[in-house]
Amino acid sequence: MDDLYRQVIIERNKNPLYRGELEPCDIRFEDENPLCGDQIRIDLRVDKNDVVTEAAFSGHGCAISTASADLLLESIIGKPLDEIRALGKEDILDLLGIDLGPVRLKCALLSLKVLKAGVYGLSEASDSLVEDEG
């Protein structure tokens, strides 16, 4: 089963479905992983009921951070912001489907940290947005 998930990660890294920018957008946030230099920006469009209608990410990073961002954005389209605020580390790990060491885990969680900081309207992201969850 790990091989299947590894193939998904490779494919989403090479051909991400949600790479791009949304102009205009309702929510935008970006941050980086200082350990490896991965940087991700997430743009969201939200309807009047606070449901995500469109999502895109831009930036650069390793295969894990890129695939994680792509899979995460796919999973949140059509979801209300309250549901997104409740996402945690286990949700990302379920999307990726493989075990990760501590350094790779930071790569995988970067997109969730950026997403949640944006949805909460924060001026700065914190690891506590993802580490205390799940």
GROMACS elastic network, one bead per residue, 0.5 to 0.9 nm:
[ bonds ]
;  ai    aj funct       b0    kb
    1     4     6  0.52964   500
    1     5     6  0.66682   500
    1     6     6  0.87522   500
    1    97     6  0.84414   500
    1    98     6  0.89582   500
    2     5     6  0.51474   500
    2     6     6  0.60429   500
    2     7     6  0.86177   500
    2    97     6  0.69102   500
    2    98     6  0.60680   500
    2    99     6  0.88676   500
    3     7     6  0.61882   500
    3     8     6  0.86934   500
    4     7     6  0.51712   500
    4     8     6  0.64206   500
    4     9     6  0.88316   500
    4    97     6  0.87985   500
    5     9     6  0.62582   500
    5    10     6  0.86499   500
    5    95     6  0.87620   500
    5    96     6  0.64461   500
    5    97     6  0.56385   500
    5    98     6  0.67490   500
    6     9     6  0.50759   500
    6    10     6  0.62157   500
    6    11     6  0.86101   500
    6    96     6  0.81501   500
    6    97     6  0.81557   500
    6    98     6  0.75694   500
    7    10     6  0.50512   500
    7    11     6  0.60594   500
    7    12     6  0.85014   500
    8    11     6  0.51025   500
    8    12     6  0.59883   500
    8    13     6  0.83963   500
    8    67     6  0.79848   500
    8    96     6  0.81028   500
    9    12     6  0.52065   500
    9    13     6  0.60196   500
    9    14     6  0.85978   500
    9    63     6  0.68275   500
    9    64     6  0.67539   500
    9    66     6  0.84073   500
    9    67     6  0.53026   500
    9    68     6  0.78500   500
    9    71     6  0.89497   500
    9    96     6  0.70854   500
   10    13     6  0.51738   500
   10    14     6  0.62301   500
   10    15     6  0.85227   500
   10    63     6  0.67588   500
   10    64     6  0.85258   500
   10    67     6  0.75278   500
   11    14     6  0.51656   500
   11    15     6  0.58030   500
   11    16     6  0.74602   500
   11    67     6  0.80057   500
   12    15     6  0.51220   500
   12    17     6  0.72752   500
   12    63     6  0.80512   500
   12    66     6  0.71932   500
   12    68     6  0.83521   500
   12    70     6  0.66677   500
   12    71     6  0.76911   500
   13    16     6  0.57746   500
   13    62     6  0.80304   500
   13    63     6  0.51013   500
   13    64     6  0.75079   500
   13    65     6  0.83836   500
   13    66     6  0.54295   500
   13    67     6  0.50101   500
   13    68     6  0.87282   500
   13    70     6  0.81665   500
   14    63     6  0.81194   500
   14    66     6  0.88243   500
   14    67     6  0.86544   500
   15    19     6  0.86050   500
   16    19     6  0.57277   500
   16    66     6  0.75360   500
   16    67     6  0.70806   500
   16    69     6  0.88057   500
   16    70     6  0.58533   500
   16    71     6  0.85801   500
   17    20     6  0.88359   500
   17    56     6  0.86718   500
   17    70     6  0.64849   500
   17    71     6  0.86517   500
   17    74     6  0.81459   500
   18    21     6  0.88318   500
   18    55     6  0.68050   500
   18    57     6  0.62490   500
   18    58     6  0.86727   500
   18    69     6  0.82613   500
   18    70     6  0.56141   500
   18    71     6  0.85074   500
   18    73     6  0.69153   500
   18    74     6  0.73460   500
   19    55     6  0.88564   500
   19    56     6  0.54751   500
   19    58     6  0.57033   500
   19    59     6  0.86812   500
   19    66     6  0.88869   500
   19    69     6  0.88281   500
   19    70     6  0.72295   500
   20    43     6  0.86985   500
   20    55     6  0.87516   500
   20    56     6  0.52893   500
   20    57     6  0.55387   500
   20    58     6  0.55377   500
   20    59     6  0.89955   500
   21    24     6  0.87910   500
   21    25     6  0.86153   500
   21    41     6  0.86872   500
   21    42     6  0.79387   500
   21    43     6  0.64283   500
   21    55     6  0.83028   500
   21    56     6  0.55679   500
   21    57     6  0.63248   500
   21    58     6  0.65128   500
   22    25     6  0.54760   500
   22    42     6  0.89440   500
   22    43     6  0.58838   500
   22    44     6  0.71521   500
   22    45     6  0.77073   500
   22    54     6  0.81765   500
   22    55     6  0.74344   500
   22    56     6  0.64947   500
   22    57     6  0.86649   500
   23    43     6  0.84737   500
   24    43     6  0.88641   500
   24    45     6  0.80918   500
   25    28     6  0.68866   500
   25    43     6  0.60637   500
   25    44     6  0.56590   500
   25    45     6  0.51288   500
   25    46     6  0.80947   500
   25    54     6  0.88964   500
   25    55     6  0.89180   500
   26    43     6  0.74698   500
   26    44     6  0.58500   500
   26    45     6  0.50642   500
   26    46     6  0.62268   500
   26    47     6  0.89888   500
   27    42     6  0.79024   500
   27    43     6  0.56804   500
   27    44     6  0.50346   500
   27    45     6  0.66599   500
   27    46     6  0.78645   500
   27   118     6  0.60329   500
   27   119     6  0.68692   500
   27   121     6  0.80235   500
   28    41     6  0.70661   500
   28    42     6  0.56452   500
   28    44     6  0.64721   500
   28   114     6  0.89090   500
   28   115     6  0.84653   500
   28   118     6  0.59742   500
   28   119     6  0.85600   500
   29    40     6  0.84181   500
   29    41     6  0.55961   500
   29    42     6  0.56149   500
   29    43     6  0.69032   500
   29   114     6  0.60164   500
   29   115     6  0.70722   500
   29   116     6  0.89990   500
   29   117     6  0.69976   500
   29   118     6  0.50198   500
   29   119     6  0.86309   500
   29   121     6  0.86437   500
   29   122     6  0.87027   500
   29   123     6  0.85626   500
   29   124     6  0.89401   500
   29   125     6  0.88499   500
   30    39     6  0.73012   500
   30    40     6  0.55254   500
   30    42     6  0.62839   500
   30    43     6  0.88683   500
   30    58     6  0.89587   500
   30    59     6  0.86918   500
   30   111     6  0.88701   500
   30   114     6  0.58360   500
   30   115     6  0.84267   500
   30   117     6  0.87517   500
   30   118     6  0.81253   500
   30   125     6  0.85756   500
   31    38     6  0.85819   500
   31    39     6  0.58321   500
   31    40     6  0.58615   500
   31    41     6  0.66330   500
   31   110     6  0.77407   500
   31   111     6  0.86414   500
   31   113     6  0.82924   500
   31   114     6  0.61456   500
   31   124     6  0.83354   500
   31   125     6  0.71337   500
   32    35     6  0.87959   500
   32    36     6  0.86063   500
   32    37     6  0.63882   500
   32    38     6  0.54605   500
   32    40     6  0.62765   500
   32    41     6  0.87381   500
   32   110     6  0.72108   500
   32   114     6  0.86286   500
   33    36     6  0.58973   500
   33    37     6  0.54317   500
   33    38     6  0.52254   500
   33    39     6  0.64148   500
   33    40     6  0.88267   500
   33   106     6  0.71846   500
   33   107     6  0.69774   500
   33   110     6  0.67905   500
   34    37     6  0.52199   500
   34    38     6  0.73525   500
   34    39     6  0.87107   500
   35    38     6  0.81874   500
   35   103     6  0.78663   500
   35   106     6  0.84492   500
   35   107     6  0.89702   500
   36    61     6  0.82807   500
   36    62     6  0.86384   500
   36   103     6  0.85918   500
   36   107     6  0.80478   500
   37    60     6  0.83483   500
   37    61     6  0.71244   500
   38    59     6  0.77435   500
   38    60     6  0.57338   500
   38    62     6  0.67442   500
   38    65     6  0.72975   500
   38    66     6  0.89822   500
   38   107     6  0.72173   500
   38   110     6  0.82238   500
   39    58     6  0.82662   500
   39    59     6  0.53028   500
   39    60     6  0.53835   500
   39    61     6  0.61333   500
   39    65     6  0.87827   500
   39   110     6  0.81914   500
   40    57     6  0.66385   500
   40    58     6  0.57313   500
   40    60     6  0.64082   500
   40    61     6  0.76050   500
   40    65     6  0.83720   500
   40    66     6  0.84302   500
   40    69     6  0.81668   500
   40   110     6  0.74507   500
   40   111     6  0.66478   500
   40   114     6  0.73971   500
   41    56     6  0.83145   500
   41    57     6  0.54086   500
   41    58     6  0.51939   500
   41    59     6  0.60089   500
   41   111     6  0.81118   500
   41   114     6  0.71447   500
   41   115     6  0.86000   500
   42    55     6  0.72289   500
   42    56     6  0.58061   500
   42    58     6  0.66264   500
   42    59     6  0.88859   500
   42    69     6  0.85552   500
   42    73     6  0.87626   500
   42   111     6  0.77377   500
   42   114     6  0.68809   500
   42   115     6  0.64757   500
   42   118     6  0.80159   500
   43    54     6  0.82546   500
   43    55     6  0.57097   500
   43    56     6  0.53013   500
   43    57     6  0.62020   500
   43    58     6  0.84715   500
   43   115     6  0.86251   500
   43   118     6  0.86554   500
   44    52     6  0.66771   500
   44    53     6  0.75981   500
   44    54     6  0.57461   500
   44    56     6  0.66568   500
   44    57     6  0.88772   500
   44   115     6  0.89457   500
   44   118     6  0.88865   500
   44   119     6  0.89686   500
   45    51     6  0.84076   500
   45    52     6  0.58501   500
   45    53     6  0.56159   500
   45    54     6  0.50552   500
   45    55     6  0.64150   500
   46    49     6  0.77229   500
   46    50     6  0.55019   500
   46    51     6  0.52931   500
   46    53     6  0.54869   500
   46    54     6  0.71842   500
   46    55     6  0.89828   500
   46    80     6  0.85822   500
   46    81     6  0.85162   500
   47    50     6  0.53692   500
   47    51     6  0.54601   500
   47    52     6  0.65601   500
   47    53     6  0.65162   500
   48    51     6  0.74057   500
   49    52     6  0.89321   500
   49    80     6  0.75783   500
   50    79     6  0.84189   500
   50    80     6  0.54877   500
   50    81     6  0.57892   500
   50    82     6  0.82871   500
   51    77     6  0.78330   500
   51    78     6  0.58726   500
   51    79     6  0.53231   500
   51    81     6  0.60731   500
   51    82     6  0.88981   500
   52    55     6  0.73044   500
   52    76     6  0.68746   500
   52    77     6  0.52562   500
   52    78     6  0.53000   500
   52    79     6  0.57113   500
   52    80     6  0.61871   500
   52    81     6  0.70674   500
   53    76     6  0.88313   500
   53    77     6  0.56698   500
   53    78     6  0.57717   500
   53    79     6  0.81617   500
   54    73     6  0.86651   500
   54    76     6  0.89988   500
   54    77     6  0.62415   500
   54    78     6  0.82831   500
   55    73     6  0.60502   500
   55    74     6  0.79247   500
   55    76     6  0.82348   500
   55    77     6  0.69548   500
   56    69     6  0.89011   500
   56    70     6  0.81922   500
   56    73     6  0.70508   500
   57    66     6  0.89048   500
   57    69     6  0.70614   500
   57    70     6  0.75592   500
   57    73     6  0.80926   500
   57   111     6  0.87397   500
   59    66     6  0.87507   500
   60    65     6  0.84790   500
   60    66     6  0.74608   500
   61    64     6  0.78876   500
   61    65     6  0.58267   500
   61    66     6  0.60584   500
   61   107     6  0.81127   500
   62    65     6  0.54670   500
   62    66     6  0.61977   500
   62    67     6  0.85316   500
   62   107     6  0.75396   500
   63    66     6  0.52373   500
   63    67     6  0.59193   500
   63    68     6  0.82654   500
   63   107     6  0.89066   500
   64    67     6  0.52809   500
   64    68     6  0.58441   500
   64    69     6  0.84982   500
   64    96     6  0.83611   500
   64   104     6  0.72350   500
   64   105     6  0.86624   500
   64   107     6  0.62047   500
   64   108     6  0.56284   500
   65    68     6  0.50568   500
   65    69     6  0.61103   500
   65    70     6  0.86116   500
   65   104     6  0.84335   500
   65   106     6  0.84895   500
   65   109     6  0.75017   500
   65   110     6  0.67581   500
   65   111     6  0.70152   500
   66    69     6  0.52447   500
   66    70     6  0.62355   500
   66    71     6  0.86604   500
   66   107     6  0.86665   500
   66   108     6  0.82347   500
   66   111     6  0.84012   500
   67    70     6  0.50979   500
   67    71     6  0.60407   500
   67    72     6  0.83478   500
   67    96     6  0.79031   500
   67   108     6  0.81708   500
   68    71     6  0.52822   500
   68    72     6  0.59103   500
   68    73     6  0.85239   500
   68    92     6  0.69948   500
   68    93     6  0.88568   500
   68    95     6  0.75423   500
   68    96     6  0.67092   500
   68   107     6  0.82802   500
   68   108     6  0.55385   500
   68   109     6  0.75698   500
   68   110     6  0.83639   500
   68   111     6  0.67614   500
   68   112     6  0.84384   500
   69    72     6  0.51235   500
   69    73     6  0.61216   500
   69    74     6  0.85737   500
   69   108     6  0.78819   500
   69   109     6  0.86528   500
   69   110     6  0.79939   500
   69   111     6  0.50684   500
   69   112     6  0.75596   500
   70    73     6  0.53702   500
   70    74     6  0.62815   500
   70    75     6  0.87435   500
   70   111     6  0.87778   500
   71    74     6  0.51302   500
   71    75     6  0.62582   500
   71    76     6  0.89417   500
   71    92     6  0.84476   500
   71    95     6  0.66268   500
   71    96     6  0.78847   500
   72    75     6  0.51141   500
   72    76     6  0.64711   500
   72    91     6  0.87235   500
   72    92     6  0.70504   500
   72    95     6  0.73989   500
   72   111     6  0.75404   500
   72   112     6  0.74538   500
   73    76     6  0.53042   500
   73    77     6  0.65773   500
   73   111     6  0.88416   500
   73   115     6  0.89038   500
   74    77     6  0.59104   500
   75    78     6  0.83370   500
   75    79     6  0.82095   500
   75    95     6  0.86704   500
   76    79     6  0.52772   500
   76    80     6  0.81499   500
   76    81     6  0.88800   500
   76    83     6  0.86314   500
   76    84     6  0.69495   500
   77    80     6  0.85986   500
   79    82     6  0.82711   500
   79    83     6  0.64603   500
   79    84     6  0.70379   500
   80    83     6  0.54682   500
   80    84     6  0.66280   500
   80    85     6  0.89570   500
   81    85     6  0.61713   500
   81    86     6  0.87777   500
   81   119     6  0.67283   500
   81   120     6  0.88553   500
   82    85     6  0.51404   500
   82    86     6  0.66331   500
   82   119     6  0.88594   500
   83    86     6  0.52582   500
   83    87     6  0.68721   500
   84    87     6  0.53494   500
   84    88     6  0.89241   500
   84   115     6  0.83032   500
   84   116     6  0.72419   500
   84   119     6  0.77681   500
   85    88     6  0.83742   500
   85   115     6  0.87670   500
   85   116     6  0.60669   500
   85   119     6  0.70429   500
   85   120     6  0.74625   500
   86   116     6  0.89256   500
   86   133     6  0.80356   500
   86   134     6  0.86195   500
   87    90     6  0.81043   500
   87    91     6  0.62518   500
   87    92     6  0.82956   500
   87   112     6  0.79745   500
   87   116     6  0.83097   500
   87   130     6  0.81540   500
   87   133     6  0.73904   500
   87   134     6  0.72262   500
   88    91     6  0.54980   500
   88    92     6  0.70154   500
   88   109     6  0.89559   500
   88   112     6  0.77173   500
   88   129     6  0.80651   500
   88   130     6  0.55525   500
   88   131     6  0.76555   500
   88   132     6  0.79058   500
   89    92     6  0.54080   500
   89    93     6  0.63738   500
   89    94     6  0.87138   500
   89   108     6  0.89547   500
   89   109     6  0.68596   500
   89   112     6  0.79893   500
   89   130     6  0.56300   500
   89   131     6  0.65559   500
   89   132     6  0.81780   500
   89   133     6  0.59343   500
   89   134     6  0.51258   500
   90    94     6  0.59879   500
   90    95     6  0.85489   500
   90   133     6  0.78325   500
   91    94     6  0.51180   500
   91    95     6  0.63104   500
   91    96     6  0.87938   500
   91   134     6  0.71309   500
   92    95     6  0.50515   500
   92    96     6  0.62652   500
   92    97     6  0.84533   500
   92   108     6  0.71525   500
   92   109     6  0.69619   500
   92   112     6  0.75991   500
   93    96     6  0.51289   500
   93    97     6  0.58123   500
   93    98     6  0.68688   500
   93    99     6  0.75286   500
   93   100     6  0.83510   500
   93   105     6  0.86383   500
   93   108     6  0.79230   500
   93   109     6  0.87183   500
   94    97     6  0.50112   500
   94    98     6  0.78645   500
   95    98     6  0.87221   500
   96    99     6  0.84951   500
   96   108     6  0.83292   500
   99   105     6  0.87160   500
  100   103     6  0.79441   500
  100   104     6  0.56868   500
  100   105     6  0.55616   500
  100   108     6  0.85174   500
  101   104     6  0.54381   500
  101   105     6  0.59081   500
  101   106     6  0.88445   500
  102   106     6  0.65590   500
  103   106     6  0.53851   500
  103   107     6  0.68317   500
  104   108     6  0.62740   500
  104   109     6  0.86693   500
  105   109     6  0.60725   500
  105   110     6  0.85752   500
  106   109     6  0.51695   500
  106   110     6  0.60987   500
  106   127     6  0.89003   500
  107   110     6  0.54706   500
  107   111     6  0.81132   500
  108   111     6  0.69719   500
  108   112     6  0.80244   500
  109   112     6  0.52359   500
  109   113     6  0.61676   500
  109   114     6  0.86681   500
  109   127     6  0.87862   500
  109   130     6  0.69861   500
  109   131     6  0.87191   500
  110   113     6  0.51098   500
  110   114     6  0.61893   500
  110   115     6  0.85452   500
  110   127     6  0.87070   500
  110   130     6  0.88003   500
  111   114     6  0.50802   500
  111   115     6  0.59742   500
  111   116     6  0.85325   500
  112   116     6  0.60113   500
  112   117     6  0.84232   500
  112   129     6  0.82327   500
  112   130     6  0.69082   500
  113   116     6  0.53437   500
  113   117     6  0.61027   500
  113   118     6  0.85759   500
  113   125     6  0.65231   500
  113   126     6  0.70930   500
  113   127     6  0.67493   500
  113   128     6  0.85085   500
  113   129     6  0.59511   500
  113   130     6  0.59797   500
  114   117     6  0.52456   500
  114   118     6  0.61954   500
  114   119     6  0.86455   500
  114   125     6  0.65942   500
  114   126     6  0.89132   500
  115   118     6  0.52308   500
  115   119     6  0.61598   500
  115   120     6  0.86070   500
  116   120     6  0.59632   500
  116   121     6  0.83297   500
  116   122     6  0.85989   500
  116   125     6  0.81770   500
  116   129     6  0.68414   500
  116   130     6  0.83120   500
  117   120     6  0.52115   500
  117   121     6  0.60471   500
  117   122     6  0.51935   500
  117   123     6  0.76026   500
  117   124     6  0.69924   500
  117   125     6  0.53249   500
  117   126     6  0.77782   500
  117   129     6  0.74687   500
  118   122     6  0.61803   500
  118   123     6  0.82516   500
  118   125     6  0.83754   500
  119   122     6  0.78201   500
  121   124     6  0.89570   500
  122   125     6  0.68053   500
  125   128     6  0.85517   500
  125   129     6  0.74987   500
  126   129     6  0.57382   500
  126   130     6  0.81108   500
  127   130     6  0.57826   500
  127   131     6  0.59893   500
  127   132     6  0.84394   500
  128   131     6  0.50130   500
  128   132     6  0.56450   500
  128   133     6  0.80139   500
  129   132     6  0.67208   500
  129   133     6  0.71627   500
  130   133     6  0.53569   500
  130   134     6  0.78666   500
  131   134     6  0.78914   500
